[in-house]
Amino acid sequence: MQSLIRASVMVVLVSAQAAWATDVQDPVVARLRNEGYSQVEVSRTWLGRTRILASGPQGQREVILSRNSGEVLRDHMLSGPGAAPDGGPAEGEASPGGGPEGGAEGGGGGDGGGDGGGGEHD
């Protein structure tokens, strides 16, 4: 009897989680379709985030959503008009870190230099 109750609780929890994920992605998918993207694919990243890949006359666009909050972590033009040649954010789009070179990880800036290693280490 307890195993039946546990199984029922698990089914309810999994269903609720799936419904939450759909609720989070539906407005984004609708917005992309309204913007003219005809092909929209939804998948998961290896970190469990929702990845939405949209294609249309404007090019290809990737949107990554947080699995916990539904927050847009990345909204990136991959190809097409307005896409940055270096694969960065398209013209007029801010990067997730807020600055032109920042990222969600807080990186950005710098000249790529640094200690090349070598020598003795303690």
SELUM-529933 format. One record per atom (N, C-alpha, C, O): y, z, x; atom name; chain. Coordinates in Angstrom, 3 decimals, padded with zeros to 6 digits. Layout:
SELUM-529933
+----------+----------+----------+-------+--------+
|       py |       pz |       px | atomo | cadena |
+----------+----------+----------+-------+--------+
|        Y |        Z |        X |    CA |      A |
...
+----------+----------+----------+-------+--------+
end
This chain:
SELUM-529933
+----------+----------+----------+-------+--------+
|       py |       pz |       px | atomo | cadena |
+----------+----------+----------+-------+--------+
| -001.191 |  000.000 |  000.822 |     N |      A |
|  000.000 |  000.000 |  000.000 |    CA |      A |
|  001.259 |  000.000 |  000.869 |     C |      A |
|  002.213 | -000.727 |  000.590 |     O |      A |
|  001.255 |  000.829 |  001.935 |     N |      A |
|  002.430 |  000.869 |  002.812 |    CA |      A |
|  002.644 | -000.468 |  003.511 |     C |      A |
|  003.783 | -000.884 |  003.725 |     O |      A |
|  001.567 | -001.135 |  003.863 |     N |      A |
|  001.722 | -002.425 |  004.541 |    CA |      A |
|  002.347 | -003.459 |  003.602 |     C |      A |
|  003.098 | -004.327 |  004.047 |     O |      A |
|  002.044 | -003.369 |  002.316 |     N |      A |
|  002.653 | -004.268 |  001.341 |    CA |      A |
|  004.155 | -003.995 |  001.225 |     C |      A |
|  004.953 | -004.927 |  001.131 |     O |      A |
|  004.533 | -002.727 |  001.232 |     N |      A |
|  005.947 | -002.357 |  001.163 |    CA |      A |
|  006.674 | -002.841 |  002.414 |     C |      A |
|  007.766 | -003.403 |  002.328 |     O |      A |
|  006.062 | -002.619 |  003.574 |     N |      A |
|  006.677 | -003.077 |  004.826 |    CA |      A |
|  006.855 | -004.591 |  004.840 |     C |      A |
|  007.898 | -005.103 |  005.246 |     O |      A |
|  005.827 | -005.292 |  004.396 |     N |      A |
|  005.907 | -006.752 |  004.362 |    CA |      A |
|  007.017 | -007.209 |  003.418 |     C |      A |
|  007.750 | -008.148 |  003.727 |     O |      A |
|  007.140 | -006.552 |  002.280 |     N |      A |
|  008.187 | -006.902 |  001.314 |    CA |      A |
|  009.577 | -006.663 |  001.897 |     C |      A |
|  010.477 | -007.485 |  001.724 |     O |      A |
|  009.747 | -005.545 |  002.583 |     N |      A |
|  011.035 | -005.233 |  003.206 |    CA |      A |
|  011.374 | -006.281 |  004.263 |     C |      A |
|  012.519 | -006.725 |  004.351 |     O |      A |
|  010.394 | -006.675 |  005.058 |     N |      A |
|  010.633 | -007.686 |  006.096 |    CA |      A |
|  011.053 | -009.023 |  005.481 |     C |      A |
|  011.953 | -009.689 |  005.993 |     O |      A |
|  010.406 | -009.410 |  004.389 |     N |      A |
|  010.757 | -010.670 |  003.729 |    CA |      A |
|  012.199 | -010.625 |  003.237 |     C |      A |
|  012.942 | -011.594 |  003.390 |     O |      A |
|  012.592 | -009.504 |  002.649 |     N |      A |
|  013.964 | -009.359 |  002.156 |    CA |      A |
|  014.959 | -009.432 |  003.309 |     C |      A |
|  015.986 | -010.100 |  003.197 |     O |      A |
|  014.664 | -008.750 |  004.417 |     N |      A |
|  015.576 | -008.751 |  005.562 |    CA |      A |
|  015.716 | -010.142 |  006.171 |     C |      A |
|  016.825 | -010.572 |  006.488 |     O |      A |
|  014.613 | -010.838 |  006.334 |     N |      A |
|  014.654 | -012.184 |  006.914 |    CA |      A |
|  015.408 | -013.129 |  005.985 |     C |      A |
|  016.185 | -013.963 |  006.451 |     O |      A |
|  015.190 | -013.010 |  004.691 |     N |      A |
|  015.898 | -013.859 |  003.725 |    CA |      A |
|  017.394 | -013.603 |  003.766 |     C |      A |
|  018.191 | -014.539 |  003.713 |     O |      A |
|  017.776 | -012.337 |  003.861 |     N |      A |
|  019.199 | -011.995 |  003.913 |    CA |      A |
|  019.841 | -012.556 |  005.172 |     C |      A |
|  020.969 | -013.048 |  005.131 |     O |      A |
|  019.125 | -012.484 |  006.295 |     N |      A |
|  019.663 | -013.010 |  007.550 |    CA |      A |
|  019.825 | -014.525 |  007.465 |     C |      A |
|  020.838 | -015.062 |  007.914 |     O |      A |
|  018.850 | -015.215 |  006.900 |     N |      A |
|  018.941 | -016.666 |  006.759 |    CA |      A |
|  020.097 | -017.047 |  005.836 |     C |      A |
|  020.802 | -018.022 |  006.096 |     O |      A |
|  020.293 | -016.289 |  004.767 |     N |      A |
|  021.401 | -016.559 |  003.848 |    CA |      A |
|  022.738 | -016.356 |  004.549 |     C |      A |
|  023.668 | -017.133 |  004.333 |     O |      A |
|  022.852 | -015.322 |  005.387 |     N |      A |
|  024.094 | -015.062 |  006.134 |    CA |      A |
|  024.404 | -016.238 |  007.057 |     C |      A |
|  025.546 | -016.694 |  007.126 |     O |      A |
|  023.384 | -016.729 |  007.765 |     N |      A |
|  023.597 | -017.836 |  008.700 |    CA |      A |
|  024.078 | -019.079 |  007.955 |     C |      A |
|  024.972 | -019.779 |  008.430 |     O |      A |
|  023.494 | -019.356 |  006.799 |     N |      A |
|  023.904 | -020.511 |  006.012 |    CA |      A |
|  025.323 | -020.335 |  005.498 |     C |      A |
|  026.112 | -021.279 |  005.529 |     O |      A |
|  025.662 | -019.131 |  005.022 |     N |      A |
|  027.010 | -018.871 |  004.519 |    CA |      A |
|  028.055 | -019.092 |  005.606 |     C |      A |
|  029.152 | -019.574 |  005.323 |     O |      A |
|  027.729 | -018.749 |  006.832 |     N |      A |
|  028.673 | -018.874 |  007.945 |    CA |      A |
|  028.893 | -020.338 |  008.315 |     C |      A |
|  030.024 | -020.738 |  008.591 |     O |      A |
|  027.851 | -021.128 |  008.323 |     N |      A |
|  027.973 | -022.507 |  008.787 |    CA |      A |
|  028.456 | -023.466 |  007.698 |     C |      A |
|  029.052 | -024.493 |  008.021 |     O |      A |
|  028.220 | -023.166 |  006.434 |     N |      A |
|  028.569 | -024.093 |  005.358 |    CA |      A |
|  030.044 | -024.497 |  005.338 |     C |      A |
|  030.330 | -025.688 |  005.219 |     O |      A |
|  031.000 | -023.558 |  005.450 |     N |      A |
|  032.410 | -023.982 |  005.446 |    CA |      A |
|  032.769 | -024.877 |  006.636 |     C |      A |
|  033.598 | -025.777 |  006.509 |     O |      A |
|  032.152 | -024.631 |  007.777 |     N |      A |
|  032.434 | -025.443 |  008.969 |    CA |      A |
|  031.882 | -026.851 |  008.769 |     C |      A |
|  032.550 | -027.835 |  009.084 |     O |      A |
|  030.661 | -026.943 |  008.246 |     N |      A |
|  030.060 | -028.253 |  007.984 |    CA |      A |
|  030.906 | -029.016 |  006.961 |     C |      A |
|  031.150 | -030.211 |  007.128 |     O |      A |
|  031.351 | -028.336 |  005.909 |     N |      A |
|  032.187 | -028.985 |  004.887 |    CA |      A |
|  033.502 | -029.485 |  005.492 |     C |      A |
|  033.953 | -030.587 |  005.179 |     O |      A |
|  034.115 | -028.670 |  006.361 |     N |      A |
|  035.377 | -029.075 |  006.991 |    CA |      A |
|  035.174 | -030.315 |  007.869 |     C |      A |
|  035.992 | -031.234 |  007.856 |     O |      A |
|  034.077 | -030.327 |  008.628 |     N |      A |
|  033.800 | -031.482 |  009.487 |    CA |      A |
|  033.601 | -032.745 |  008.655 |     C |      A |
|  034.105 | -033.810 |  009.011 |     O |      A |
|  032.874 | -032.631 |  007.558 |     N |      A |
|  032.674 | -033.795 |  006.679 |    CA |      A |
|  034.013 | -034.265 |  006.093 |     C |      A |
|  034.258 | -035.467 |  005.995 |     O |      A |
|  034.875 | -033.320 |  005.707 |     N |      A |
|  036.202 | -033.677 |  005.178 |    CA |      A |
|  037.063 | -034.361 |  006.231 |     C |      A |
|  037.932 | -035.165 |  005.893 |     O |      A |
|  036.829 | -034.051 |  007.506 |     N |      A |
|  037.585 | -034.665 |  008.596 |    CA |      A |
|  037.028 | -036.034 |  008.979 |     C |      A |
|  037.553 | -036.684 |  009.884 |     O |      A |
|  035.963 | -036.479 |  008.296 |     N |      A |
|  035.441 | -037.821 |  008.517 |    CA |      A |
|  034.184 | -037.904 |  009.362 |     C |      A |
|  033.724 | -039.005 |  009.665 |     O |      A |
|  033.623 | -036.784 |  009.745 |     N |      A |
|  032.377 | -036.807 |  010.513 |    CA |      A |
|  031.224 | -037.031 |  009.537 |     C |      A |
|  030.983 | -036.217 |  008.645 |     O |      A |
|  030.511 | -038.152 |  009.721 |     N |      A |
|  029.468 | -038.514 |  008.763 |    CA |      A |
|  028.111 | -037.923 |  009.120 |     C |      A |
|  027.321 | -037.610 |  008.229 |     O |      A |
|  027.837 | -037.770 |  010.380 |     N |      A |
|  026.555 | -037.220 |  010.826 |    CA |      A |
|  026.780 | -035.804 |  011.331 |     C |      A |
|  027.501 | -035.606 |  012.309 |     O |      A |
|  026.177 | -034.818 |  010.683 |     N |      A |
|  026.345 | -033.423 |  011.076 |    CA |      A |
|  024.965 | -032.797 |  011.220 |     C |      A |
|  024.181 | -032.780 |  010.271 |     O |      A |
|  024.671 | -032.282 |  012.417 |     N |      A |
|  023.382 | -031.636 |  012.690 |    CA |      A |
|  023.615 | -030.173 |  013.027 |     C |      A |
|  024.523 | -029.841 |  013.789 |     O |      A |
|  022.792 | -029.300 |  012.455 |     N |      A |
|  022.896 | -027.866 |  012.714 |    CA |      A |
|  021.631 | -027.420 |  013.429 |     C |      A |
|  020.519 | -027.725 |  012.997 |     O |      A |
|  021.812 | -026.689 |  014.533 |     N |      A |
|  020.667 | -026.164 |  015.285 |    CA |      A |
|  021.045 | -024.814 |  015.877 |     C |      A |
|  022.145 | -024.312 |  015.643 |     O |      A |
|  020.143 | -024.235 |  016.635 |     N |      A |
|  020.376 | -022.950 |  017.299 |    CA |      A |
|  020.388 | -023.160 |  018.808 |     C |      A |
|  019.649 | -023.987 |  019.341 |     O |      A |
|  021.244 | -022.393 |  019.487 |     N |      A |
|  021.231 | -022.400 |  020.946 |    CA |      A |
|  020.158 | -021.424 |  021.407 |     C |      A |
|  019.583 | -020.705 |  020.590 |     O |      A |
|  019.886 | -021.391 |  022.695 |     N |      A |
|  018.864 | -020.466 |  023.195 |    CA |      A |
|  019.331 | -019.015 |  023.123 |     C |      A |
|  018.521 | -018.101 |  023.274 |     O |      A |
|  020.631 | -018.789 |  022.892 |     N |      A |
|  021.149 | -017.432 |  022.691 |    CA |      A |
|  021.178 | -017.051 |  021.212 |     C |      A |
|  021.622 | -015.956 |  020.867 |     O |      A |
|  020.711 | -017.937 |  020.340 |     N |      A |
|  020.666 | -017.646 |  018.916 |    CA |      A |
|  021.938 | -017.991 |  018.171 |     C |      A |
|  022.062 | -017.681 |  016.986 |     O |      A |
|  022.878 | -018.623 |  018.838 |     N |      A |
|  024.121 | -019.022 |  018.178 |    CA |      A |
|  023.883 | -020.287 |  017.360 |     C |      A |
|  022.935 | -021.030 |  017.613 |     O |      A |
|  024.745 | -020.524 |  016.386 |     N |      A |
|  024.650 | -021.730 |  015.570 |    CA |      A |
|  025.425 | -022.844 |  016.259 |     C |      A |
|  026.600 | -022.682 |  016.586 |     O |      A |
|  024.766 | -023.970 |  016.477 |     N |      A |
|  025.393 | -025.137 |  017.111 |    CA |      A |
|  025.485 | -026.244 |  016.072 |     C |      A |
|  024.480 | -026.642 |  015.483 |     O |      A |
|  026.690 | -026.735 |  015.853 |     N |      A |
|  026.914 | -027.828 |  014.916 |    CA |      A |
|  027.413 | -029.017 |  015.723 |     C |      A |
|  028.450 | -028.940 |  016.383 |     O |      A |
|  026.671 | -030.113 |  015.667 |     N |      A |
|  027.029 | -031.335 |  016.381 |    CA |      A |
|  027.381 | -032.391 |  015.337 |     C |      A |
|  026.550 | -032.749 |  014.503 |     O |      A |
|  028.605 | -032.883 |  015.388 |     N |      A |
|  029.086 | -033.844 |  014.392 |    CA |      A |
|  029.488 | -035.144 |  015.076 |     C |      A |
|  030.078 | -035.131 |  016.157 |     O |      A |
|  029.164 | -036.270 |  014.435 |     N |      A |
|  029.520 | -037.590 |  014.959 |    CA |      A |
|  030.241 | -038.377 |  013.876 |     C |      A |
|  029.916 | -038.281 |  012.693 |     O |      A |
|  031.215 | -039.149 |  014.302 |     N |      A |
|  031.963 | -039.989 |  013.378 |    CA |      A |
|  032.865 | -040.920 |  014.153 |     C |      A |
|  032.755 | -041.013 |  015.375 |     O |      A |
|  033.765 | -041.617 |  013.458 |     N |      A |
|  034.670 | -042.553 |  014.123 |    CA |      A |
|  035.552 | -041.884 |  015.177 |     C |      A |
|  035.992 | -042.534 |  016.126 |     O |      A |
|  035.808 | -040.588 |  015.011 |     N |      A |
|  036.647 | -039.860 |  015.967 |    CA |      A |
|  035.914 | -039.573 |  017.268 |     C |      A |
|  036.547 | -039.269 |  018.279 |     O |      A |
|  034.608 | -039.664 |  017.258 |     N |      A |
|  033.795 | -039.336 |  018.421 |    CA |      A |
|  032.768 | -038.280 |  018.066 |     C |      A |
|  032.361 | -038.150 |  016.912 |     O |      A |
|  032.360 | -037.535 |  019.064 |     N |      A |
|  031.351 | -036.492 |  018.870 |    CA |      A |
|  031.996 | -035.130 |  019.113 |     C |      A |
|  032.760 | -034.956 |  020.062 |     O |      A |
|  031.682 | -034.170 |  018.252 |     N |      A |
|  032.299 | -032.847 |  018.319 |    CA |      A |
|  031.209 | -031.790 |  018.232 |     C |      A |
|  030.262 | -031.911 |  017.455 |     O |      A |
|  031.363 | -030.745 |  019.050 |     N |      A |
|  030.401 | -029.643 |  019.064 |    CA |      A |
|  031.128 | -028.356 |  018.685 |     C |      A |
|  032.172 | -028.033 |  019.253 |     O |      A |
|  030.568 | -027.625 |  017.720 |     N |      A |
|  031.122 | -026.338 |  017.302 |    CA |      A |
|  030.021 | -025.298 |  017.468 |     C |      A |
|  028.906 | -025.485 |  016.980 |     O |      A |
|  030.334 | -024.202 |  018.157 |     N |      A |
|  029.389 | -023.102 |  018.352 |    CA |      A |
|  029.915 | -021.888 |  017.597 |     C |      A |
|  031.072 | -021.498 |  017.760 |     O |      A |
|  029.049 | -021.285 |  016.758 |     N |      A |
|  029.421 | -020.110 |  015.971 |    CA |      A |
|  028.641 | -018.891 |  016.438 |     C |      A |
|  027.469 | -019.000 |  016.796 |     O |      A |
|  029.283 | -017.736 |  016.437 |     N |      A |
|  028.619 | -016.475 |  016.757 |    CA |      A |
|  027.611 | -016.145 |  015.670 |     C |      A |
|  027.898 | -016.302 |  014.483 |     O |      A |
|  026.441 | -015.691 |  016.070 |     N |      A |
|  025.429 | -015.330 |  015.074 |    CA |      A |
|  025.767 | -014.017 |  014.381 |     C |      A |
|  025.297 | -013.775 |  013.269 |     O |      A |
|  026.568 | -013.168 |  015.009 |     N |      A |
|  026.898 | -011.868 |  014.426 |    CA |      A |
|  028.087 | -011.931 |  013.482 |     C |      A |
|  028.035 | -011.387 |  012.378 |     O |      A |
|  029.154 | -012.587 |  013.906 |     N |      A |
|  030.396 | -012.543 |  013.129 |    CA |      A |
|  030.742 | -013.861 |  012.445 |     C |      A |
|  031.567 | -013.884 |  011.532 |     O |      A |
|  030.124 | -014.955 |  012.874 |     N |      A |
|  030.494 | -016.258 |  012.346 |    CA |      A |
|  031.729 | -016.843 |  013.014 |     C |      A |
|  032.198 | -017.916 |  012.637 |     O |      A |
|  032.256 | -016.129 |  014.014 |     N |      A |
|  033.447 | -016.576 |  014.739 |    CA |      A |
|  033.156 | -017.882 |  015.476 |     C |      A |
|  032.068 | -018.070 |  016.021 |     O |      A |
|  034.145 | -018.783 |  015.485 |     N |      A |
|  034.018 | -020.032 |  016.235 |    CA |      A |
|  034.205 | -019.701 |  017.712 |     C |      A |
|  035.298 | -019.328 |  018.139 |     O |      A |
|  033.132 | -019.840 |  018.486 |     N |      A |
|  033.180 | -019.551 |  019.916 |    CA |      A |
|  033.621 | -020.769 |  020.717 |     C |      A |
|  034.199 | -020.641 |  021.796 |     O |      A |
|  033.341 | -021.958 |  020.173 |     N |      A |
|  033.693 | -023.184 |  020.880 |    CA |      A |
|  033.858 | -024.299 |  019.862 |     C |      A |
|  033.053 | -024.428 |  018.939 |     O |      A |
|  034.883 | -025.093 |  020.026 |     N |      A |
|  035.124 | -026.271 |  019.202 |    CA |      A |
|  035.580 | -027.343 |  020.180 |     C |      A |
|  036.712 | -027.309 |  020.663 |     O |      A |
|  034.708 | -028.284 |  020.468 |     N |      A |
|  034.870 | -029.140 |  021.634 |    CA |      A |
|  034.615 | -030.602 |  021.280 |     C |      A |
|  033.590 | -030.922 |  020.678 |     O |      A |
|  035.542 | -031.496 |  021.651 |     N |      A |
|  035.316 | -032.934 |  021.523 |    CA |      A |
|  034.501 | -033.379 |  022.732 |     C |      A |
|  034.933 | -033.215 |  023.873 |     O |      A |
|  033.332 | -033.939 |  022.484 |     N |      A |
|  032.472 | -034.374 |  023.585 |    CA |      A |
|  032.777 | -035.804 |  024.008 |     C |      A |
|  032.695 | -036.126 |  025.194 |     O |      A |
|  033.128 | -036.668 |  023.058 |     N |      A |
|  033.446 | -038.055 |  023.387 |    CA |      A |
|  034.308 | -038.624 |  022.276 |     C |      A |
|  034.398 | -038.062 |  021.185 |     O |      A |
|  034.937 | -039.740 |  022.572 |     N |      A |
|  035.748 | -040.400 |  021.568 |    CA |      A |
|  037.226 | -040.220 |  021.835 |     C |      A |
|  037.609 | -039.632 |  022.846 |     O |      A |
|  038.069 | -040.727 |  020.925 |     N |      A |
|  039.520 | -040.639 |  021.098 |    CA |      A |
|  039.985 | -039.191 |  021.204 |     C |      A |
|  039.576 | -038.344 |  020.410 |     O |      A |
|  040.828 | -038.911 |  022.173 |     N |      A |
|  041.387 | -037.569 |  022.321 |    CA |      A |
|  040.549 | -036.635 |  023.160 |     C |      A |
|  041.006 | -035.542 |  023.493 |     O |      A |
|  039.328 | -037.030 |  023.516 |     N |      A |
|  038.484 | -036.160 |  024.336 |    CA |      A |
|  039.002 | -036.172 |  025.769 |     C |      A |
|  039.409 | -037.213 |  026.286 |     O |      A |
|  038.982 | -035.029 |  026.388 |     N |      A |
|  039.445 | -034.930 |  027.774 |    CA |      A |
|  038.442 | -035.618 |  028.687 |     C |      A |
|  037.238 | -035.474 |  028.477 |     O |      A |
|  038.898 | -036.370 |  029.706 |     N |      A |
|  037.980 | -037.097 |  030.580 |    CA |      A |
|  037.069 | -036.185 |  031.385 |     C |      A |
|  035.983 | -036.603 |  031.786 |     O |      A |
|  037.489 | -034.942 |  031.632 |     N |      A |
|  036.663 | -034.031 |  032.422 |    CA |      A |
|  035.717 | -033.205 |  031.564 |     C |      A |
|  035.047 | -032.307 |  032.074 |     O |      A |
|  035.652 | -033.500 |  030.253 |     N |      A |
|  034.769 | -032.744 |  029.380 |    CA |      A |
|  035.387 | -031.458 |  028.879 |     C |      A |
|  034.717 | -030.676 |  028.203 |     O |      A |
|  036.669 | -031.217 |  029.199 |     N |      A |
|  037.358 | -030.018 |  028.725 |    CA |      A |
|  037.778 | -030.186 |  027.280 |     C |      A |
|  037.403 | -031.161 |  026.629 |     O |      A |
|  038.561 | -029.233 |  026.770 |     N |      A |
|  039.017 | -029.331 |  025.387 |    CA |      A |
|  039.859 | -030.583 |  025.179 |     C |      A |
|  040.563 | -031.027 |  026.086 |     O |      A |
|  039.782 | -031.145 |  023.987 |     N |      A |
|  040.556 | -032.333 |  023.667 |    CA |      A |
|  042.036 | -031.992 |  023.650 |     C |      A |
|  042.417 | -030.823 |  023.572 |     O |      A |
|  042.874 | -033.034 |  023.725 |     N |      A |
|  044.319 | -032.814 |  023.690 |    CA |      A |
|  044.691 | -032.025 |  022.452 |     C |      A |
|  044.227 | -032.323 |  021.351 |     O |      A |
|  045.530 | -031.017 |  022.635 |     N |      A |
|  045.988 | -030.230 |  021.508 |    CA |      A |
|  045.051 | -029.109 |  021.110 |     C |      A |
|  045.398 | -028.303 |  020.247 |     O |      A |
|  043.879 | -029.033 |  021.710 |     N |      A |
|  042.937 | -027.963 |  021.389 |    CA |      A |
|  042.998 | -026.906 |  022.470 |     C |      A |
|  043.044 | -027.227 |  023.658 |     O |      A |
|  042.998 | -025.661 |  022.068 |     N |      A |
|  042.991 | -024.559 |  023.034 |    CA |      A |
|  041.563 | -024.275 |  023.452 |     C |      A |
|  040.632 | -024.417 |  022.658 |     O |      A |
|  041.397 | -023.878 |  024.690 |     N |      A |
|  040.071 | -023.456 |  025.121 |    CA |      A |
|  039.817 | -022.063 |  024.576 |     C |      A |
|  040.776 | -021.359 |  024.261 |     O |      A |
|  038.535 | -021.624 |  024.448 |     N |      A |
|  038.235 | -020.323 |  023.870 |    CA |      A |
|  038.895 | -019.162 |  024.590 |     C |      A |
|  039.135 | -018.124 |  023.973 |     O |      A |
|  039.201 | -019.301 |  025.883 |     N |      A |
|  039.805 | -018.210 |  026.634 |    CA |      A |
|  041.296 | -018.089 |  026.414 |     C |      A |
|  041.918 | -017.145 |  026.899 |     O |      A |
|  041.874 | -019.021 |  025.697 |     N |      A |
|  043.290 | -018.949 |  025.376 |    CA |      A |
|  044.156 | -019.742 |  026.335 |     C |      A |
|  045.133 | -020.347 |  025.892 |     O |      A |
|  043.854 | -019.773 |  027.610 |     N |      A |
|  044.650 | -020.505 |  028.585 |    CA |      A |
|  044.064 | -021.874 |  028.806 |     C |      A |
|  042.972 | -022.171 |  028.324 |     O |      A |
|  044.779 | -022.717 |  029.533 |     N |      A |
|  044.287 | -024.067 |  029.747 |    CA |      A |
|  043.021 | -024.124 |  030.581 |     C |      A |
|  042.263 | -025.088 |  030.481 |     O |      A |
|  042.777 | -023.116 |  031.398 |     N |      A |
|  041.580 | -023.137 |  032.223 |    CA |      A |
|  040.664 | -021.962 |  031.944 |     C |      A |
|  039.604 | -021.859 |  032.561 |     O |      A |
|  041.029 | -021.091 |  031.053 |     N |      A |
|  040.211 | -019.916 |  030.758 |    CA |      A |
|  039.006 | -020.313 |  029.937 |     C |      A |
|  038.974 | -021.391 |  029.344 |     O |      A |
|  038.046 | -019.468 |  029.906 |     N |      A |
|  036.864 | -019.704 |  029.105 |    CA |      A |
|  036.482 | -018.436 |  028.393 |     C |      A |
|  037.116 | -017.396 |  028.570 |     O |      A |
|  035.443 | -018.521 |  027.586 |     N |      A |
|  034.987 | -017.348 |  026.847 |    CA |      A |
|  034.534 | -016.250 |  027.802 |     C |      A |
|  034.512 | -015.074 |  027.437 |     O |      A |
|  034.178 | -016.628 |  029.010 |     N |      A |
|  033.707 | -015.648 |  029.983 |    CA |      A |
|  034.855 | -015.048 |  030.774 |     C |      A |
|  034.632 | -014.167 |  031.604 |     O |      A |
|  036.079 | -015.505 |  030.538 |     N |      A |
|  037.231 | -014.953 |  031.237 |    CA |      A |
|  037.483 | -015.614 |  032.578 |     C |      A |
|  038.249 | -015.095 |  033.391 |     O |      A |
|  036.850 | -016.752 |  032.820 |     N |      A |
|  037.039 | -017.443 |  034.094 |    CA |      A |
|  038.336 | -018.215 |  034.094 |     C |      A |
|  039.261 | -017.882 |  033.352 |     O |      A |
|  038.411 | -019.220 |  034.900 |     N |      A |
|  039.581 | -020.087 |  034.907 |    CA |      A |
|  040.387 | -019.892 |  036.162 |     C |      A |
|  040.294 | -018.863 |  036.832 |     O |      A |
|  041.175 | -020.892 |  036.469 |     N |      A |
|  042.061 | -020.819 |  037.626 |    CA |      A |
|  041.277 | -020.830 |  038.922 |     C |      A |
|  040.066 | -021.049 |  038.935 |     O |      A |
|  041.984 | -020.592 |  040.001 |     N |      A |
|  041.331 | -020.528 |  041.307 |    CA |      A |
|  041.182 | -021.902 |  041.907 |     C |      A |
|  041.223 | -022.910 |  041.201 |     O |      A |
|  041.007 | -021.941 |  043.223 |     N |      A |
|  040.891 | -023.219 |  043.900 |    CA |      A |
|  039.455 | -023.529 |  044.302 |     C |      A |
|  039.198 | -024.535 |  044.964 |     O |      A |
|  038.527 | -022.678 |  043.910 |     N |      A |
|  037.134 | -022.911 |  044.239 |    CA |      A |
|  036.775 | -022.452 |  045.629 |     C |      A |
|  035.620 | -022.568 |  046.039 |     O |      A |
|  037.751 | -021.926 |  046.373 |     N |      A |
|  037.475 | -021.454 |  047.728 |    CA |      A |
|  036.777 | -020.116 |  047.702 |     C |      A |
|  036.318 | -019.668 |  046.651 |     O |      A |
|  036.697 | -019.500 |  048.810 |     N |      A |
|  036.064 | -018.191 |  048.891 |    CA |      A |
|  035.246 | -018.107 |  050.155 |     C |      A |
|  035.108 | -019.087 |  050.888 |     O |      A |
|  034.718 | -016.962 |  050.401 |     N |      A |
|  033.900 | -016.751 |  051.587 |    CA |      A |
|  032.620 | -017.553 |  051.452 |     C |      A |
|  031.882 | -017.398 |  050.480 |     O |      A |
|  032.365 | -018.385 |  052.396 |     N |      A |
|  031.186 | -019.233 |  052.356 |    CA |      A |
|  029.915 | -018.513 |  052.742 |     C |      A |
|  028.857 | -019.137 |  052.810 |     O |      A |
|  029.984 | -017.243 |  052.992 |     N |      A |
|  028.781 | -016.509 |  053.373 |    CA |      A |
|  028.649 | -016.489 |  054.874 |     C |      A |
|  029.648 | -016.548 |  055.590 |     O |      A |
|  027.464 | -016.408 |  055.343 |     N |      A |
|  027.245 | -016.334 |  056.782 |    CA |      A |
|  027.618 | -014.966 |  057.302 |     C |      A |
|  028.128 | -014.140 |  056.544 |     O |      A |
|  027.386 | -014.712 |  058.527 |     N |      A |
|  027.721 | -013.409 |  059.096 |    CA |      A |
|  026.724 | -012.349 |  058.662 |     C |      A |
|  025.753 | -012.622 |  057.955 |     O |      A |
|  026.991 | -011.155 |  059.102 |     N |      A |
|  026.072 | -010.060 |  058.796 |    CA |      A |
|  026.548 | -009.290 |  057.585 |     C |      A |
|  027.749 | -009.157 |  057.350 |     O |      A |
|  025.609 | -008.791 |  056.828 |     N |      A |
|  025.907 | -007.986 |  055.644 |    CA |      A |
|  025.183 | -006.666 |  055.773 |     C |      A |
|  024.076 | -006.601 |  056.306 |     O |      A |
|  025.819 | -005.608 |  055.280 |     N |      A |
|  025.186 | -004.281 |  055.337 |    CA |      A |
|  024.125 | -004.120 |  054.300 |     C |      A |
|  023.499 | -003.063 |  054.217 |     O |      A |
+----------+----------+----------+-------+--------+
end
